[in-house]
Amino acid sequence: MVASVAAIAVALALSVAFGAELIQKQDTLGTVEPGKLADLVIVDADPLQDTWNLLKTNTVIFNGKVVDRTYHANYHTTFSPPGDQ
């Protein structure tokens, strides 16, 4: 159990850090620390216990603001889904 929890923690951390490194933005992105930019997803359960807990989103903070995630009847996307003509 400890090994799998450690593997999940490493995978989560590296997926973000390597993403920043891949686009050469590791000085400003990739980790949560003073002086860096961070969009956050706050979940209601521990993703280290079960990675499906990442789907239990409580709050999203994007560009320093909490995102309103309630249903918007007038929402429309600016792109067409695959297969939509």
Secondary structure by P-SEA (a helix, b strand, c coil): caaaaaaaaaaaaaaaaaaaaaaccccccccccccbbbbbbbbcccccccccccccccccccccccccccccccccccccccccc
